[in-house]
Amino acid sequence: MDSSHLFLEHTCELGEGIFYDGPTASLFWVDIDGQMVYRYSFAASQTSNWHLPGKVGTIAPYPPDSLLVSLDKEIGYLNLSDGEYTQLIELETTLHANRFNDGKCDPHGNFWFGSMHLPERLPTGHLYCLDRKGMVRKQLSDITVSNGLTWDQRKNKFYFIDSPTRSIFSFDYHDGATSLHNRQTVIKVPSQMGFPDGMTIDENGLLYIALWGGYGVGIWDPENGQLVDKIPVDAPLVTSCAFGDKDQKGLYISTARKGLGQDVLAKYPLSGGIFYARCETKGMPAFPYLRDASIPNDHPPTYENG
């Protein structure tokens, strides 16, 4: 696999949550610590940004012109037309060392999002699902850093990462159901390759895993747990990756500079930027949150503590 190259020079402290929005031909990502949401418009060749009132764990398309946002300990949405942020629901308010981290919508329009222990030592995090009816349900517990997630529609599989374990787990997932079954460990990332962070999947079922401290994106086959290839990135802290372009063969990669010393930044000055690589196979697009049309956008979700 060829190396990636810089797509946008940036100085994100903790760039994350990247996705390509096909309907608007736009690239979105966040800077968690900078409390920023960014959009690059391919039509205008221009970057826009929005500052939010907290650390932005992840974002997802929310038609017609908004983003669903996980922010510290809450879920809300950002209106891209006027820049107004609206809180929808607070969760984990008693877990003071937690915040929300990665998340994504499944192919059926449900929003999955997870939390993490900020010192990254204790399994106090959870994985939740906000379904199309506006119901939030806890799906997994005992997570330290809830991270990358993706779906294989052909095999009815959901894949999920708890970063400190260096493990990628699979679950059975059927027909848009908002529940998980049959957990299995399918990949263990070697310590010399860093920690698994964000993740996406191609049409052949291979997993593309951003490697924090691993200088690239590893490509694994979850059927046998074997590393197939690696896309080198000229930055040590690779955080997330997503397919895009009209043919879904472009891979966009976010990076971070958080905690890097001046000597490392001098060697890797592009850290915090957005990188790009062309792939031979198509990847999964970003799916939007498809809230039931009978429920107003600003109607608060309901949390079911099951």
LUMVOMI-223796 format. One record per atom (N, C-alpha, C): x, y, z; residue in three letters. Coordinates in steps of 0.02 Angstrom, whole numbers, padded with zeros to 5 digits, always signed. Example, Ala and Ser with C-alpha at 12.3 -4.5 7.8 and 13.67 -1.06 7.14 Angstrom:
2
+00660-00284+00390Ala +00615-00225+00390Ala +00660-00165+00390Ala +00642-00112+00354Ser +00684-00053+00357Ser +00645+00002+00394Ser 
END
This chain:
306
+00042-00060+00000Met +00000+00000+00000Met +00044+00062+00000Met +00027+00111-00042Asp +00065+00174-00045Asp +00055+00214+00019Asp +00102+00258+00032Ser +00096+00303+00089Ser +00040+00354+00076Ser +00017+00384+00130Ser -00031+00439+00124Ser +00008+00503+00110Ser -00029+00556+00093His +00001+00621+00087His -00044+00672+00121His -00016+00730+00136Leu -00054+00781+00171Leu -00110+00807+00126Leu -00170+00811+00153Phe -00227+00839+00117Phe -00240+00911+00140Phe -00243+00921+00205Leu -00252+00988+00233Leu -00203+00998+00290Leu -00163+01050+00285Glu -00119+01067+00341Glu -00161+01097+00397Glu -00153+01070+00456His -00194+01092+00512His -00154+01082+00576His -00179+01111+00629Thr -00144+01103+00693Thr -00194+01080+00746Thr -00234+01030+00729Cys -00280+01002+00779Cys -00241+00973+00837Cys -00261+00992+00897Glu -00231+00962+00956Glu -00250+00888+00960Glu -00314+00874+00948Leu -00338+00806+00950Leu -00391+00797+00895Leu -00366+00796+00832Gly -00410+00786+00775Gly -00442+00717+00778Gly -00507+00713+00763Glu -00544+00650+00769Glu -00607+00652+00727Glu -00643+00595+00728Gly -00712+00591+00704Gly -00722+00609+00631Gly -00673+00596+00588Ile -00678+00619+00519Ile -00729+00578+00479Ile -00766+00613+00435Phe -00809+00578+00387Phe -00822+00622+00326Phe -00835+00588+00270Tyr -00851+00622+00207Tyr -00926+00618+00196Tyr -00957+00676+00186Asp -01029+00680+00175Asp -01043+00685+00101Asp -01066+00630+00071Gly -01078+00628-00001Gly -01128+00679-00027Gly -01186+00685+00005Pro -01237+00732-00021Pro -01213+00804-00027Pro -01168+00826+00017Thr -01143+00895+00014Thr -01071+00900-00011Thr -01041+00843-00028Ala -00971+00842-00049Ala -00928+00881+00000Ala -00933+00862+00064Ser -00897+00897+00117Ser -00861+00846+00161Ser -00805+00868+00189Leu -00768+00828+00237Leu -00777+00861+00306Leu -00797+00821+00355Phe -00806+00846+00423Phe -00757+00811+00470Phe -00734+00848+00521Trp -00695+00818+00575Trp -00698+00864+00635Trp -00670+00841+00691Val -00672+00881+00753Val -00602+00886+00782Val -00593+00938+00823Asp -00536+00942+00868Asp -00565+00937+00938Asp -00558+00879+00970Ile -00591+00867+01034Ile -00570+00919+01085Ile -00505+00926+01096Asp -00481+00971+01148Asp -00491+01044+01128Asp -00491+01059+01064Gly -00504+01127+01042Gly -00577+01146+01041Gly -00622+01098+01054Gln -00694+01108+01056Gln -00720+01134+00989Gln -00691+01108+00934Met -00707+01133+00867Met -00736+01079+00822Met -00780+01101+00778Val -00804+01060+00722Val -00781+01094+00658Val -00754+01055+00611Tyr -00730+01082+00547Tyr -00766+01050+00489Tyr -00775+01091+00436Arg -00802+01064+00373Arg -00761+01092+00316Arg -00738+01047+00272Tyr -00705+01069+00211Tyr -00752+01057+00153Tyr -00770+01110+00117Ser -00814+01104+00058Ser -00771+01095-00004Ser -00781+01040-00039Phe -00742+01027-00100Phe -00764+01074-00155Phe -00828+01094-00157Ala -00852+01139-00209Ala -00821+01208-00202Ala -00815+01231-00140Ala -00789+01299-00128Ala -00715+01299-00112Ala -00685+01239-00102Ser -00615+01234-00080Ser -00603+01278-00019Ser -00648+01272+00030Gln -00647+01316+00087Gln -00663+01278+00151Gln -00630+01297+00206Thr -00643+01266+00271Thr -00683+01313+00315Thr -00735+01286+00346Ser -00775+01323+00395Ser -00767+01290+00463Ser -00783+01326+00516Asn -00776+01296+00582Asn -00827+01325+00630Asn -00841+01286+00683Trp -00888+01305+00734Trp -00858+01287+00802Trp -00861+01334+00850His -00836+01321+00917His -00895+01300+00961His -00889+01244+00997Leu -00942+01218+01039Leu -00925+01226+01113Leu -00975+01222+01156Pro -00964+01235+01228Pro -00939+01175+01267Pro -00897+01134+01237Gly -00869+01076+01271Gly -00827+01035+01222Gly -00798+00981+01248Lys -00757+00937+01206Lys -00801+00894+01162Lys -00789+00898+01097Val -00831+00864+01048Val -00804+00793+01037Val -00839+00743+01061Gly -00816+00674+01053Gly -00823+00649+00982Gly -00882+00663+00952Thr -00893+00640+00884Thr -00951+00678+00854Thr -00959+00672+00788Ile -01013+00704+00751Ile -01039+00654+00700Ile -01102+00664+00679Ala -01132+00622+00627Ala -01182+00663+00588Ala -01192+00647+00524Pro -01240+00686+00484Pro -01310+00681+00513Pro -01344+00738+00514Tyr -01413+00743+00540Tyr -01453+00786+00492Tyr -01480+00756+00439Pro -01514+00795+00387Pro -01573+00834+00416Pro -01590+00893+00386Pro -01563+00914+00321Pro -01499+00955+00325Pro -01486+00990+00380Asp -01427+01034+00380Asp -01398+01040+00450Asp -01389+00983+00483Ser -01363+00983+00552Ser -01315+00925+00562Ser -01282+00926+00618Leu -01240+00871+00640Leu -01264+00848+00709Leu -01269+00783+00719Leu -01279+00756+00786Leu -01211+00757+00821Leu -01209+00777+00884Val -01146+00789+00918Val -01147+00755+00987Val -01091+00720+01004Ser -01080+00700+01073Ser -01031+00750+01103Ser -01051+00779+01160Leu -01014+00835+01188Leu -01007+00823+01263Leu -00945+00810+01285Asp -00932+00797+01356Asp -00979+00742+01382Asp -01033+00761+01415Lys -01080+00712+01444Lys -01150+00720+01415Lys -01155+00745+01354Glu -01221+00756+01326Glu -01221+00743+01251Glu -01282+00734+01224Ile -01294+00729+01153Ile -01335+00790+01132Ile -01317+00820+01076Gly -01354+00876+01050Gly -01346+00879+00975Gly -01368+00935+00946Tyr -01357+00943+00875Tyr -01336+01014+00858Tyr -01295+01019+00806Leu -01269+01083+00783Leu -01303+01100+00717Leu -01338+01156+00715Asn -01368+01181+00653Asn -01313+01216+00612Asn -01298+01188+00554Leu -01243+01214+00515Leu -01260+01280+00481Leu -01324+01296+00475Ser -01345+01358+00442Ser -01333+01419+00487Ser -01352+01412+00551Asp -01344+01470+00595Asp -01293+01460+00651Asp -01263+01400+00655Gly -01212+01387+00705Gly -01239+01375+00775Gly -01304+01368+00782Glu -01333+01359+00849Glu -01328+01286+00871Glu -01305+01277+00932Tyr -01301+01210+00962Tyr -01358+01201+01011Tyr -01392+01143+01007Thr -01448+01127+01050Thr -01435+01063+01088Thr -01437+01065+01154Gln -01430+01004+01194Gln -01494+00963+01190Gln -01485+00896+01184Leu -01543+00851+01183Leu -01549+00810+01247Leu -01493+00781+01271Ile -01497+00739+01331Ile -01429+00736+01365Ile -01427+00735+01431Glu -01367+00725+01470Glu -01365+00654+01496Glu -01304+00625+01499Leu -01294+00557+01524Leu -01230+00556+01565Leu -01223+00507+01609Glu -01162+00495+01647Glu -01141+00557+01689Glu -01190+00594+01712Thr -01174+00654+01750Thr -01141+00640+01817Thr -01150+00580+01843Thr -01118+00562+01907Thr -01049+00531+01897Thr -01031+00515+01834Leu -00965+00486+01820Leu -00918+00543+01800Leu -00890+00575+01851His -00855+00638+01840His -00792+00630+01798His -00761+00572+01798Ala -00700+00561+01760Ala -00713+00538+01689Ala -00776+00535+01668Asn -00793+00511+01601Asn -00811+00569+01555Asn -00801+00558+01490Arg -00830+00600+01438Arg -00846+00556+01378Arg -00889+00582+01333Phe -00904+00544+01273Phe -00846+00549+01224Phe -00838+00495+01185Asn -00783+00491+01137Asn -00811+00474+01068Asn -00789+00421+01038Asp -00806+00407+00968Asp -00879+00385+00961Asp -00905+00392+00900Gly -00973+00371+00885Gly -00985+00372+00810Gly -01042+00343+00790Lys -01056+00338+00718Lys -01128+00313+00710Lys -01158+00329+00653Cys -01224+00302+00638Cys -01218+00236+00600Cys -01262+00190+00616Asp -01262+00126+00580Asp -01299+00133+00514Asp -01297+00082+00471Pro -01329+00087+00405Pro -01405+00098+00407Pro -01436+00088+00465His -01508+00096+00471His -01528+00163+00503His -01478+00204+00519Gly -01493+00271+00543Gly -01496+00279+00618Gly -01473+00229+00656Asn -01467+00235+00729Asn -01397+00263+00746Asn -01393+00302+00800Phe -01329+00333+00819Phe -01299+00296+00879Phe -01238+00270+00869Trp -01202+00234+00922Trp -01145+00279+00946Trp -01138+00284+01012Phe -01086+00328+01040Phe -01063+00299+01107Phe -00999+00310+01122Gly -00970+00281+01182Gly -00936+00332+01226Gly -00923+00311+01288Ser -00888+00354+01335Ser -00821+00323+01355Ser -00780+00364+01388Met -00714+00342+01407Met -00696+00371+01476Met -00650+00336+01510His -00621+00360+01572His -00564+00407+01553His -00568+00470+01574Leu -00519+00520+01551Leu -00446+00502+01568Leu -00432+00476+01628Pro -00363+00453+01640Pro -00345+00389+01603Pro -00396+00358+01570Glu -00386+00298+01529Glu -00360+00238+01569Glu -00384+00232+01632Arg -00359+00177+01674Arg -00415+00131+01697Arg -00476+00157+01707Leu -00529+00117+01737Leu -00585+00103+01686Leu -00615+00044+01690Pro -00669+00026+01643Pro -00737+00056+01664Pro -00741+00122+01663Thr -00803+00156+01683Thr -00844+00179+01624Thr -00820+00165+01563Gly -00855+00187+01503Gly -00910+00140+01481Gly -00951+00164+01435His -01007+00126+01408His -01015+00140+01334His -01054+00097+01302Leu -01075+00109+01233Leu -01151+00114+01233Leu -01177+00166+01199Tyr -01249+00178+01196Tyr -01273+00178+01124Tyr -01338+00171+01116Cys -01369+00180+01051Cys -01429+00225+01058Cys -01432+00278+01018Leu -01490+00321+01011Leu -01527+00299+00949Leu -01586+00269+00959Asp -01622+00242+00901Asp -01663+00296+00866Asp -01695+00277+00812Arg -01731+00325+00771Arg -01794+00352+00806Arg -01817+00317+00856Lys -01876+00339+00894Lys -01857+00387+00951Lys -01791+00400+00959Gly -01770+00445+01012Gly -01758+00411+01078Gly -01748+00346+01078Met -01735+00308+01140Met -01660+00293+01145Met -01630+00308+01202Val -01560+00293+01215Val -01557+00231+01260Val -01518+00181+01238Arg -01509+00121+01278Arg -01435+00105+01284Arg -01415+00083+01343Lys -01346+00062+01355Lys -01336-00007+01325Lys -01282-00015+01286Gln -01269-00078+01251Gln -01211-00118+01282Gln -01160-00082+01304Leu -01101-00115+01332Leu -01077-00075+01392Leu -01047-00110+01440Ser -01017-00078+01499Ser -00945-00102+01508Ser -00912-00077+01559Asp -00843-00098+01577Asp -00794-00083+01521Asp -00800-00024+01491Ile -00756-00001+01437Ile -00711+00053+01465Ile -00648+00051+01446Thr -00601+00103+01469Thr -00600+00162+01420Thr -00588+00149+01356Val -00591+00202+01305Val -00632+00176+01246Val -00695+00194+01245Ser -00738+00174+01189Ser -00714+00210+01126Ser -00702+00170+01073Asn -00672+00200+01014Asn -00703+00172+00950Asn -00660+00159+00899Gly -00684+00144+00832Gly -00741+00094+00829Gly -00787+00106+00780Leu -00843+00061+00771Leu -00864+00063+00698Leu -00886+00005+00673Thr -00908+00000+00604Thr -00949-00063+00595Thr -00982-00068+00536Trp -01029-00123+00524Trp -01013-00157+00458Trp -01019-00223+00456Asp -01015-00262+00395Asp -01085-00287+00379Asp -01118-00255+00330Gln -01187-00272+00314Gln -01194-00342+00283Gln -01142-00363+00247Arg -01147-00429+00214Arg -01147-00486+00265Arg -01108-00476+00319Lys -01100-00530+00368Lys -01138-00516+00433Lys -01177-00462+00434Asn -01216-00444+00494Asn -01171-00441+00556Asn -01115-00404+00547Lys -01068-00398+00603Lys -01058-00325+00621Lys -01050-00313+00686Phe -01032-00248+00713Phe -00963-00255+00745Phe -00918-00208+00730Tyr -00850-00209+00757Tyr -00839-00148+00802Tyr -00803-00159+00857Phe -00796-00108+00908Phe -00727-00113+00941Phe -00700-00055+00961Ile -00633-00052+00991Ile -00637-00023+01062Ile -00603-00056+01109Asp -00587-00027+01174Asp -00511-00018+01173Asp -00488+00044+01163Ser -00418+00056+01143Ser -00365+00026+01189Ser -00369+00036+01256Pro -00314+00010+01297Pro -00306-00066+01295Pro -00358-00101+01276Thr -00353-00174+01271Thr -00318-00196+01207Thr -00309-00149+01160Arg -00281-00163+01094Arg -00323-00217+01058Arg -00387-00220+01074Ser -00430-00272+01047Ser -00485-00243+01003Ser -00501-00280+00950Ile -00560-00265+00909Ile -00608-00323+00919Ile -00669-00305+00939Phe -00721-00355+00955Phe -00773-00356+00900Phe -00802-00415+00888Ser -00858-00420+00842Ser -00920-00442+00881Ser -00978-00421+00854Phe -01043-00440+00882Phe -01089-00456+00824Phe -01137-00500+00836Asp -01189-00511+00787Asp -01237-00452+00788Asp -01258-00434+00728Tyr -01299-00374+00721Tyr -01347-00386+00662Tyr -01412-00381+00673His -01460-00401+00621His -01512-00347+00608His -01520-00329+00544Asp -01577-00290+00520Asp -01591-00227+00560Asp -01540-00191+00579Gly -01550-00128+00614Gly -01569-00134+00686Gly -01565-00194+00714Ala -01582-00202+00785Ala -01532-00164+00828Ala -01557-00134+00881Thr -01514-00095+00925Thr -01494-00136+00986Thr -01469-00195+00973Ser -01443-00237+01026Ser -01387-00279+00997Ser -01342-00302+01040Leu -01282-00338+01019Leu -01279-00406+01053Leu -01252-00455+01016His -01247-00524+01041His -01182-00556+01017His -01161-00608+01052Asn -01106-00651+01030Asn -01041-00613+01022Asn -01017-00584+01077Arg -00954-00547+01076Arg -00894-00593+01067Arg -00850-00574+01021Gln -00789-00612+01009Gln -00732-00563+00996Gln -00671-00582+01017Thr -00612-00543+01001Thr -00585-00568+00934Thr -00581-00524+00884Val -00561-00546+00817Val -00491-00521+00798Val -00467-00467+00830Ile -00401-00440+00814Ile -00368-00415+00878Ile -00303-00430+00885Lys -00262-00401+00937Lys -00206-00362+00903Lys -00203-00297+00916Val -00152-00255+00885Val -00087-00261+00925Val -00032-00280+00893Pro +00032-00287+00929Pro +00053-00221+00961Pro +00086-00225+01018Ser +00105-00165+01055Ser +00150-00119+01014Ser +00192-00147+00971Gln +00237-00106+00931Gln +00201-00065+00878Gln +00136-00079+00867Met +00097-00042+00817Met +00054+00011+00849Met +00061+00022+00914Gly +00022+00074+00948Gly -00045+00048+00971Gly -00092+00094+00980Phe -00159+00077+01004Phe -00211+00088+00949Phe -00258+00043+00942Pro -00311+00053+00893Pro -00356+00111+00914Pro -00374+00153+00865Asp -00415+00212+00880Asp -00478+00210+00837Asp -00485+00254+00788Gly -00543+00253+00744Gly -00539+00196+00694Gly -00597+00181+00661Met -00599+00122+00618Met -00653+00131+00564Met -00640+00102+00506Thr -00690+00096+00454Thr -00680+00030+00418Thr -00721+00017+00366Ile -00721-00048+00333Ile -00728-00040+00258Ile -00698-00085+00219Asp -00707-00081+00146Asp -00757-00134+00123Asp -00771-00134+00058Glu -00823-00178+00031Glu -00805-00252+00035Glu -00741-00267+00047Asn -00720-00336+00055Asn -00720-00359+00128Asn -00740-00315+00172Gly -00743-00333+00243Gly -00678-00324+00281Gly -00628-00291+00250Leu -00566-00278+00285Leu -00574-00215+00329Leu -00544-00217+00388Leu -00549-00162+00435Leu -00488-00116+00430Leu -00500-00051+00424Tyr -00448+00000+00420Tyr -00447+00034+00488Tyr -00392+00026+00524Ile -00388+00046+00595Ile -00334+00099+00604Ile -00354+00158+00626Ala -00306+00211+00642Ala -00265+00191+00703Ala -00200+00204+00700Leu -00154+00180+00751Leu -00123+00238+00789Leu -00147+00248+00850Trp -00119+00300+00894Trp -00050+00277+00917Trp +00001+00314+00897Gly +00070+00294+00912Gly +00097+00245+00862Gly +00059+00233+00808Gly +00079+00183+00759Gly +00096+00209+00690Gly +00093+00276+00680Tyr +00115+00307+00618Tyr +00080+00280+00557Tyr +00015+00265+00562Gly -00019+00241+00503Gly -00087+00211+00517Gly -00115+00183+00464Val -00179+00148+00466Val -00166+00075+00449Val -00180+00031+00495Gly -00172-00041+00483Gly -00235-00070+00451Gly -00224-00117+00405Ile -00280-00150+00371Ile -00280-00223+00393Ile -00333-00244+00427Trp -00338-00312+00454Trp -00397-00350+00425Trp -00389-00415+00421Asp -00443-00460+00402Asp -00473-00488+00466Asp -00535-00470+00483Pro -00564-00494+00546Pro -00582-00569+00544Pro -00580-00598+00485Glu -00595-00670+00481Glu -00540-00712+00511Glu -00477-00689+00504Asn -00421-00727+00531Asn -00376-00687+00578Asn -00393-00623+00588Gly -00354-00581+00634Gly -00287-00559+00608Gly -00275-00569+00543Gln -00209-00555+00514Gln -00204-00485+00485Gln -00145-00454+00494Leu -00131-00390+00463Leu -00119-00401+00388Leu -00156-00364+00346Val -00151-00371+00274Val -00104-00320+00244Val -00107-00259+00270Asp -00066-00205+00242Asp -00067-00146+00292Asp -00027-00096+00276Lys -00025-00036+00318Lys -00015+00025+00273Lys -00052+00079+00288Ile -00044+00142+00253Ile -00003+00188+00298Ile +00060+00201+00281Pro +00101+00245+00323Pro +00075+00317+00323Pro +00080+00350+00380Val +00060+00420+00387Val +00118+00457+00420Val +00132+00517+00395Asp +00189+00556+00420Asp +00170+00594+00485Asp +00143+00556+00532Ala +00125+00582+00598Ala +00118+00523+00644Ala +00141+00528+00706Pro +00138+00470+00752Pro +00069+00455+00778Pro +00027+00506+00789Leu -00038+00496+00821Leu -00094+00498+00769Leu -00111+00440+00744Val -00163+00434+00693Val -00228+00415+00729Val -00281+00453+00717Thr -00340+00448+00760Thr -00402+00419+00728Thr -00415+00435+00666Ser -00476+00408+00634Ser -00468+00409+00559Ser -00510+00371+00525Cys -00507+00367+00452Cys -00577+00353+00424Cys -00589+00377+00364Ala -00655+00369+00333Ala -00648+00371+00258Ala -00688+00330+00224Phe -00688+00330+00151Phe -00730+00387+00125Phe -00711+00411+00065Gly -00748+00465+00033Gly -00733+00470-00041Gly -00747+00528-00070Asp -00744+00542-00141Asp -00805+00511-00177Asp -00815+00529-00239Lys -00873+00504-00276Lys -00872+00429-00283Lys -00812+00399-00287Asp -00807+00327-00296Asp -00796+00290-00230Asp -00795+00326-00174Gln -00784+00296-00108Gln -00718+00258-00103Gln -00668+00279-00140Lys -00602+00247-00137Lys -00548+00291-00107Lys -00567+00351-00087Gly -00520+00395-00052Gly -00524+00384+00022Gly -00468+00379+00056Leu -00467+00371+00128Leu -00440+00434+00160Leu -00482+00467+00200Tyr -00463+00527+00236Tyr -00444+00509+00307Tyr -00390+00538+00332Ile -00359+00517+00394Ile -00346+00577+00438Ile -00370+00576+00500Ser -00357+00630+00548Ser -00300+00611+00594Ser -00265+00662+00619Thr -00208+00651+00664Thr -00211+00701+00722Thr -00166+00692+00770Ala -00164+00735+00829Ala -00093+00756+00844Ala -00086+00807+00887Arg -00021+00828+00911Arg -00018+00829+00986Arg -00071+00806+01018Lys -00077+00809+01091Lys -00020+00771+01125Lys +00015+00804+01170Gly +00067+00772+01209Gly +00133+00762+01174Gly +00139+00783+01112Leu +00202+00774+01076Leu +00251+00829+01096Leu +00312+00809+01110Gly +00364+00857+01128Gly +00388+00896+01068Gly +00424+00950+01081Gln +00448+00992+01027Gln +00495+00955+00979Gln +00532+00907+01006Asp +00578+00870+00963Asp +00539+00826+00914Asp +00484+00796+00938Val +00443+00754+00895Val +00406+00797+00843Val +00379+00854+00865Leu +00344+00899+00819Leu +00391+00926+00765Leu +00454+00936+00784Ala +00503+00959+00734Ala +00514+00906+00680Ala +00510+00843+00701Lys +00520+00788+00654Lys +00456+00773+00615Lys +00399+00784+00648Tyr +00334+00770+00616Tyr +00290+00833+00620Tyr +00309+00885+00583Pro +00274+00950+00588Pro +00203+00948+00561Pro +00184+00897+00523Leu +00117+00893+00495Leu +00067+00862+00543Leu +00090+00843+00602Ser +00045+00814+00653Ser -00012+00863+00667Ser -00072+00835+00671Gly -00132+00876+00680Gly -00167+00891+00615Gly -00135+00873+00559Gly -00164+00884+00493Gly -00208+00827+00470Gly -00239+00836+00412Ile -00281+00786+00380Ile -00242+00756+00321Ile -00238+00690+00319Phe -00202+00654+00267Phe -00250+00617+00221Phe -00222+00593+00165Tyr -00265+00562+00114Tyr -00226+00506+00079Tyr -00262+00451+00064Ala -00233+00396+00026Ala -00285+00368-00021Ala -00264+00348-00080Arg -00309+00314-00127Arg -00306+00239-00116Arg -00364+00207-00117Cys -00368+00135-00105Cys -00396+00101-00168Cys -00384+00037-00172Glu -00407-00002-00230Glu -00479-00023-00223Glu -00504-00024-00162Thr -00573-00046-00151Thr -00614+00010-00121Thr -00680+00005-00130Lys -00726+00054-00101Lys -00734+00041-00027Lys -00751+00094+00009Gly -00765+00086+00079Gly -00835+00107+00097Gly -00854+00096+00160Met -00920+00113+00183Met -00928+00188+00189Met -00985+00216+00166Pro -00996+00288+00173Pro -01017+00305+00244Pro -01021+00370+00258Ala -01049+00393+00321Ala -01125+00391+00317Ala -01157+00362+00367Phe -01229+00358+00368Phe -01257+00413+00414Phe -01315+00442+00396Pro -01344+00494+00437Pro -01389+00466+00491Pro -01402+00508+00541Tyr -01452+00491+00591Tyr -01521+00505+00561Tyr -01563+00453+00560Leu -01629+00458+00527Leu -01684+00456+00580Leu -01689+00511+00617Arg -01740+00516+00668Arg -01809+00510+00636Arg -01855+00474+00669Asp -01923+00466+00645Asp -01953+00534+00630Asp -01984+00540+00572Ala -02010+00604+00550Ala -02065+00632+00595Ala -02096+00590+00635Ser -02149+00613+00679Ser -02122+00646+00743Ser -02056+00641+00754Ile -02026+00669+00815Ile -01987+00732+00797Ile -02003+00789+00828Pro -01967+00851+00813Pro -01893+00845+00828Pro -01852+00883+00791Asn -01779+00880+00799Asn -01758+00895+00870Asn -01792+00944+00902Asp -01771+00966+00968Asp -01807+00930+01024Asp -01844+00877+01008His -01878+00838+01060His -01827+00797+01099His -01823+00802+01164Pro -01771+00766+01202Pro -01779+00691+01196Pro -01723+00656+01185Pro -01726+00582+01187Pro -01743+00558+01257Pro -01762+00495+01261Thr -01777+00463+01324Thr -01724+00410+01338Thr -01698+00409+01400Tyr -01648+00360+01418Tyr -01682+00301+01454Tyr -01671+00242+01427Glu -01697+00181+01458Glu -01640+00145+01492Glu -01638+00144+01558Asn -01584+00114+01595Asn -01597+00039+01604Asn -01580+00002+01550Gly -01594-00069+01551Gly -01533-00110+01568Gly 
END
